[in-house]
Amino acid sequence: MSNNLITITFLILSLSSIAANAQSKPTLEDAVREQYVEQLNENDIKEMTQNDSLLALDQYSHFMSEKELTDISNKPDAATFVLPLSKQVLYIRIPIFHAKTAVQLQNALEKIIQQLNVTYIIVDLRDNHGGLLNAAIEVADQFVANGVLATTKGRIDIANLVFLAKPNDMLEGNKVAVLINKNTASAAELLAGILKFNANACILGQNSYGKSAVQTQIPLSNGGAISLTTAIYYFSNGQTVNKLGIKPDVDISTWQNWRNPPYTIDQTPRIQWLQNPLIEKSIHCLNSK
């Protein structure tokens, strides 16, 4: 897994809410002691936080310097885009989940949805390493009218959350296919799983990465921050993807050139390629359900 994949984490708690609940920024040891997903003894805490290293906790928790935080905040986020492939087939590409993802999707849909008679929706999550959990939930809610979308479970009360679908969704009732690959992780796996279990989506591609650990970004007294695992997310049926990933209904990992998703709407050669075997396979899978 790339360093980018590790650094692109998603939050269940906003930084503002953490700050509001704390009189001062904690030390690294205090943050681990108070919010880490598992209970640790004091000797383990001191050993695991030595030299600002969190590698002994798990593969996702890590320290971030002030410079790293600045670089991350200044990095532009790739945009979600929507492309009609026909009157009945709508392609949605989500490269990452950030604060504007759900708004970008809704704005794009409002411009075109009335002009179409959509039956099939293809959601492309290939190479989506994750991002904000809440953004994935907001996107999922566009497809699901009611019920539990997901839950998170941690050691402290504020890490235990239940996410419920709201009615009047723009994409509810359509047949949905989801494209994933080995780099589909974290919040992207959350959306794929919700669509699979709550919207009967067909999953195509290869087994996803397998990360349901939820990170919270906690500012520290030393000026940096830690991205700390504070919970695990679960689907409405109680399943988790942690260390397992999502297995596709249709494995197309041996296909040539299928692994390269478009990152902008201007990459028309790849979009045109999508119109042929992959879309055809997706629609066939949906019609067989």
C-alpha positions as CSV (number, residue, x, y, z in Angstrom):
1,M,0.0,0.0,0.0
2,S,1.4,3.4,-0.9
3,N,2.2,6.2,1.6
4,N,-0.5,8.2,0.0
5,L,-3.0,5.5,0.8
6,I,-1.9,5.6,4.5
7,T,-2.0,9.3,4.7
8,I,-5.4,9.7,3.1
9,T,-7.5,8.8,6.1
10,F,-11.1,9.5,7.0
11,L,-12.7,11.0,10.0
12,I,-15.7,10.1,12.1
13,L,-15.2,13.1,14.2
14,S,-14.5,16.6,13.0
15,L,-11.5,18.5,14.2
16,S,-13.8,21.2,15.5
17,S,-15.7,18.8,17.7
18,I,-12.5,17.4,19.1
19,A,-11.2,20.9,19.9
20,A,-14.5,21.9,21.5
21,N,-14.4,18.9,23.8
22,A,-10.8,19.5,25.0
23,Q,-9.5,22.3,27.1
24,S,-6.1,22.0,25.6
25,K,-4.4,19.9,22.9
26,P,-3.3,16.5,24.3
27,T,0.2,15.0,24.2
28,L,0.8,12.0,22.0
29,E,0.6,9.7,24.9
30,D,-2.7,11.2,26.2
31,A,-4.3,10.9,22.8
32,V,-3.5,7.2,22.5
33,R,-4.5,6.6,26.1
34,E,-7.9,8.3,25.8
35,Q,-9.0,7.5,22.2
36,Y,-7.3,4.5,20.7
37,V,-9.7,1.8,19.6
38,E,-8.1,-0.8,22.0
39,Q,-7.4,-0.5,25.7
40,L,-3.6,-0.4,26.3
41,N,-1.5,-0.6,29.5
42,E,0.8,2.2,30.4
43,N,4.0,0.4,29.5
44,D,2.7,-0.3,26.0
45,I,1.6,3.3,25.6
46,K,5.0,4.7,26.5
47,E,6.8,2.1,24.2
48,M,4.5,2.7,21.3
49,T,4.6,6.4,21.4
50,Q,8.4,6.7,21.8
51,N,10.0,9.1,19.3
52,D,6.6,10.0,17.9
53,S,6.3,6.6,16.3
54,L,3.0,4.8,16.2
55,L,4.0,1.9,14.0
56,A,3.6,-0.5,16.9
57,L,-0.1,0.4,17.3
58,D,-1.3,-0.6,13.8
59,Q,-0.4,0.1,10.2
60,Y,-2.6,3.1,9.9
61,S,-2.1,5.2,13.0
62,H,0.7,7.7,12.4
63,F,2.2,11.0,13.5
64,M,2.0,14.1,11.2
65,S,4.3,17.1,11.5
66,E,3.2,20.7,11.0
67,K,4.7,20.7,7.5
68,E,2.9,17.5,6.6
69,L,-0.4,18.9,7.8
70,T,0.2,22.1,5.7
71,D,1.0,20.0,2.6
72,I,-2.1,17.9,3.0
73,S,-4.4,20.9,3.5
74,N,-2.9,22.7,0.4
75,K,-3.2,19.6,-1.9
76,P,-6.1,20.0,-4.3
77,D,-8.8,17.4,-4.1
78,A,-9.8,15.5,-7.3
79,A,-13.3,16.2,-8.3
80,T,-16.2,13.7,-8.6
81,F,-17.9,13.8,-12.0
82,V,-20.9,12.4,-13.7
83,L,-21.1,11.4,-17.4
84,P,-24.2,10.0,-19.2
85,L,-23.1,7.2,-21.5
86,S,-26.6,6.9,-22.9
87,K,-30.1,8.0,-21.9
88,Q,-30.3,5.0,-19.6
89,V,-26.7,4.5,-18.4
90,L,-25.0,7.0,-16.0
91,Y,-21.3,6.8,-15.1
92,I,-20.2,8.3,-11.8
93,R,-16.5,8.6,-11.1
94,I,-15.4,9.2,-7.4
95,P,-11.6,9.4,-7.1
96,I,-11.6,10.4,-3.4
97,F,-14.0,11.3,-0.6
98,H,-13.5,14.8,0.6
99,A,-15.7,17.5,2.2
100,K,-17.1,18.6,-1.2
101,T,-17.7,15.1,-2.8
102,A,-21.4,14.8,-2.0
103,V,-22.1,18.4,-3.1
104,Q,-20.2,17.9,-6.3
105,L,-22.2,14.7,-7.0
106,Q,-25.5,16.4,-6.2
107,N,-24.8,19.5,-8.3
108,A,-23.7,17.3,-11.3
109,L,-26.8,15.2,-11.0
110,E,-29.2,18.1,-10.8
111,K,-27.9,19.4,-14.1
112,I,-28.5,16.3,-16.1
113,I,-30.8,13.8,-14.3
114,Q,-34.0,15.4,-15.6
115,Q,-32.8,15.0,-19.2
116,L,-32.3,11.2,-18.8
117,N,-34.3,8.1,-18.2
118,V,-31.7,6.4,-16.1
119,T,-31.9,2.7,-15.4
120,Y,-28.3,1.8,-14.8
121,I,-25.7,3.6,-12.7
122,I,-22.0,2.7,-12.8
123,V,-20.1,3.9,-9.8
124,D,-16.3,3.8,-10.4
125,L,-14.3,3.5,-7.2
126,R,-11.1,2.1,-8.7
127,D,-7.9,3.6,-7.1
128,N,-10.1,5.5,-4.6
129,H,-8.0,5.2,-1.4
130,G,-10.7,6.6,0.9
131,G,-11.1,9.9,2.5
132,L,-13.8,11.3,4.8
133,L,-16.2,8.7,6.2
134,N,-19.0,11.2,6.3
135,A,-18.6,12.0,2.6
136,A,-19.0,8.3,1.7
137,I,-22.1,8.1,3.9
138,E,-23.6,11.2,2.2
139,V,-23.0,9.7,-1.2
140,A,-24.5,6.3,-0.1
141,D,-27.6,8.1,1.1
142,Q,-28.3,9.3,-2.5
143,F,-29.0,5.6,-3.3
144,V,-30.7,4.2,-0.2
145,A,-34.1,5.5,1.0
146,N,-34.2,4.0,4.5
147,G,-32.6,1.8,7.1
148,V,-29.1,1.6,8.7
149,L,-26.3,2.4,6.3
150,A,-23.4,1.6,8.6
151,T,-22.2,1.7,12.2
152,T,-18.8,2.5,13.9
153,K,-17.6,0.9,17.1
154,G,-14.8,2.1,19.2
155,R,-13.6,2.2,22.9
156,I,-15.1,5.6,23.8
157,D,-18.8,6.6,23.4
158,I,-18.3,9.3,20.8
159,A,-16.7,6.7,18.5
160,N,-19.9,4.5,18.5
161,L,-22.2,5.9,15.8
162,V,-25.1,4.7,13.7
163,F,-25.7,6.2,10.2
164,L,-29.3,6.1,9.0
165,A,-30.5,6.7,5.4
166,K,-32.8,9.7,4.7
167,P,-35.7,9.5,2.3
168,N,-36.2,11.4,-1.1
169,D,-32.9,10.3,-2.7
170,M,-32.0,11.3,-6.2
171,L,-30.7,7.9,-7.3
172,E,-32.9,5.6,-5.3
173,G,-34.4,2.6,-7.2
174,N,-31.8,2.4,-10.1
175,K,-29.8,-0.6,-10.8
176,V,-26.2,0.0,-9.5
177,A,-22.9,-1.5,-10.5
178,V,-19.7,-0.7,-8.6
179,L,-16.2,-0.9,-10.1
180,I,-13.4,-1.7,-7.6
181,N,-9.8,-2.8,-7.6
182,K,-7.0,-3.7,-5.1
183,N,-6.5,0.0,-4.3
184,T,-10.1,0.6,-3.4
185,A,-9.9,1.1,0.3
186,S,-11.3,2.6,3.5
187,A,-14.3,5.0,2.8
188,A,-14.5,3.7,-0.8
189,E,-15.0,0.2,0.5
190,L,-17.6,1.6,2.8
191,L,-19.6,3.0,-0.1
192,A,-19.2,-0.2,-2.1
193,G,-20.4,-2.4,0.8
194,I,-23.4,-0.2,1.5
195,L,-24.4,-0.3,-2.2
196,K,-23.9,-4.0,-2.2
197,F,-25.9,-4.8,1.0
198,N,-28.5,-2.0,0.9
199,A,-29.0,-1.4,-2.8
200,N,-28.3,-4.9,-4.2
201,A,-25.4,-3.5,-6.3
202,C,-23.3,-5.7,-8.5
203,I,-19.6,-5.4,-7.7
204,L,-17.1,-5.8,-10.6
205,G,-13.3,-5.8,-10.5
206,Q,-10.9,-7.4,-8.1
207,N,-10.8,-7.9,-4.3
208,S,-10.6,-4.5,-2.6
209,Y,-7.9,-3.6,-0.1
210,G,-9.6,-4.5,3.2
211,K,-9.5,-1.5,5.5
212,S,-12.3,-0.6,7.8
213,A,-10.2,1.1,10.5
214,V,-11.5,4.6,11.2
215,Q,-9.0,7.3,11.8
216,T,-9.5,10.5,13.8
217,Q,-7.0,13.4,13.2
218,I,-6.1,14.8,16.6
219,P,-4.1,18.0,17.0
220,L,-1.3,17.6,19.5
221,S,0.5,20.0,22.0
222,N,3.7,19.7,20.0
223,G,2.2,21.4,16.9
224,G,1.7,18.3,14.9
225,A,-1.2,15.8,14.9
226,I,-1.8,12.1,14.9
227,S,-4.1,10.1,12.7
228,L,-5.3,7.6,15.2
229,T,-7.4,4.5,14.8
230,T,-10.4,5.1,17.0
231,A,-13.1,2.8,15.6
232,I,-14.0,0.1,13.1
233,Y,-16.9,0.5,10.7
234,Y,-19.5,-2.2,10.0
235,F,-22.2,-2.7,7.4
236,S,-25.9,-3.0,8.2
237,N,-25.6,-6.8,8.3
238,G,-22.7,-6.6,10.9
239,Q,-20.0,-7.5,8.4
240,T,-16.6,-5.7,8.1
241,V,-14.1,-5.5,5.3
242,N,-11.1,-5.3,7.7
243,K,-8.2,-7.4,6.4
244,L,-10.7,-9.1,4.0
245,G,-11.8,-6.6,1.5
246,I,-14.9,-6.8,-0.7
247,K,-15.0,-9.8,-3.1
248,P,-16.4,-8.8,-6.5
249,D,-19.5,-10.6,-7.9
250,V,-17.7,-10.5,-11.3
251,D,-13.9,-10.8,-11.3
252,I,-12.5,-8.9,-14.3
253,S,-8.9,-8.5,-13.0
254,T,-7.5,-10.4,-15.9
255,W,-8.9,-8.0,-18.5
256,Q,-6.4,-5.8,-20.3
257,N,-6.4,-2.0,-19.4
258,W,-9.4,-2.2,-17.1
259,R,-7.4,-1.0,-14.1
260,N,-6.9,2.6,-15.2
261,P,-9.9,4.8,-14.2
262,P,-10.3,8.3,-15.6
263,Y,-9.4,11.1,-13.1
264,T,-11.0,14.0,-14.9
265,I,-14.0,14.3,-17.2
266,D,-11.6,15.5,-19.9
267,Q,-9.9,12.1,-20.2
268,T,-12.2,11.0,-23.1
269,P,-10.2,8.1,-24.5
270,R,-10.6,6.2,-21.3
271,I,-14.3,7.2,-21.0
272,Q,-14.8,5.9,-24.6
273,W,-13.1,2.7,-23.6
274,L,-15.5,2.4,-20.7
275,Q,-18.4,2.4,-23.0
276,N,-17.5,-1.0,-24.5
277,P,-16.8,-4.2,-22.6
278,L,-16.9,-2.9,-19.0
279,I,-20.2,-1.2,-19.2
280,E,-21.7,-4.1,-21.1
281,K,-20.5,-6.5,-18.4
282,S,-21.9,-4.3,-15.7
283,I,-25.3,-4.1,-17.3
284,H,-25.3,-7.9,-17.9
285,C,-24.5,-8.4,-14.2
286,L,-27.3,-6.2,-13.1
287,N,-29.9,-7.8,-15.4
288,S,-29.0,-11.2,-14.1
289,K,-29.8,-10.2,-10.5
